[in-house]
Structure formats: C-alpha cells, structure tokens
Amino acid sequence: MEERTYTLLGRTGAANVVLGIITIIAGIAVGVITIVNGAKLMKGKKYISF
C-alpha cells in the first residue's frame, strides 16, 4: 500500500512541476504578445483622427 502511495505522490509531483513550467511559459508568451500589440497601437495612434 505504501509503495502505491509513494508512486502516486511522485507522479502527482512531477505533473505539478510540468504544469507550473507550462504556466510560466504561457504567461511570458502572453506578456510579450501584449507588449508588442501595445507598441503597435501606440505607434499607429498618430494616424487616427476623429
């Protein structure tokens, strides 16, 4: 019984580490995309007239 618990805890821990890495990478990607889009909007605002 203890061996099954130990194996389950190891797999769960590894899955949590993988999910954490994926979350960090996704957060960085979204941040970069947001900065790039914001820079494009700021660059093009001089061409907008109301």
VMD Tcl script that draws the C-alpha trace (Angstrom):
set ca {
  {0.00 0.00 0.00}
  {2.79 2.44 0.86}
  {4.53 1.76 -2.43}
  {1.41 2.69 -4.41}
  {1.06 5.90 -2.39}
  {4.71 6.76 -2.93}
  {4.39 6.18 -6.69}
  {1.21 8.25 -6.85}
  {2.83 11.12 -4.96}
  {5.83 11.03 -7.30}
  {3.65 11.18 -10.40}
  {1.50 13.94 -8.94}
  {4.56 15.98 -8.02}
  {6.05 15.58 -11.48}
  {2.76 16.59 -13.10}
  {2.59 19.70 -10.91}
  {6.11 20.71 -11.89}
  {5.29 20.27 -15.59}
  {2.08 22.29 -15.24}
  {4.00 25.03 -13.43}
  {6.57 25.26 -16.22}
  {3.83 25.36 -18.87}
  {2.04 28.13 -16.94}
  {5.21 30.21 -16.69}
  {5.93 29.82 -20.41}
  {2.34 30.71 -21.34}
  {2.46 33.77 -19.07}
  {5.67 35.01 -20.65}
  {4.27 34.45 -24.16}
  {1.07 36.36 -23.39}
  {3.09 39.19 -21.83}
  {5.32 39.53 -24.89}
  {2.34 39.48 -27.26}
  {0.60 42.16 -25.19}
  {3.66 44.41 -25.19}
  {4.13 44.03 -28.95}
  {0.47 44.80 -29.67}
  {0.54 47.81 -27.34}
  {3.63 49.16 -29.08}
  {1.94 48.78 -32.47}
  {-1.12 50.66 -31.21}
  {0.99 53.46 -29.78}
  {2.98 53.73 -32.99}
  {-0.15 53.97 -35.13}
  {-2.14 56.40 -32.98}
  {-0.76 59.46 -34.80}
  {-2.60 58.31 -37.94}
  {-6.00 58.29 -36.22}
  {-8.16 61.39 -36.47}
  {-11.61 61.78 -35.01}
}
mol new
graphics top color blue
foreach p $ca { graphics top sphere $p radius 0.5 }
foreach p [lrange $ca 0 end-1] q [lrange $ca 1 end] { graphics top cylinder $p $q radius 0.2 }
display resetview
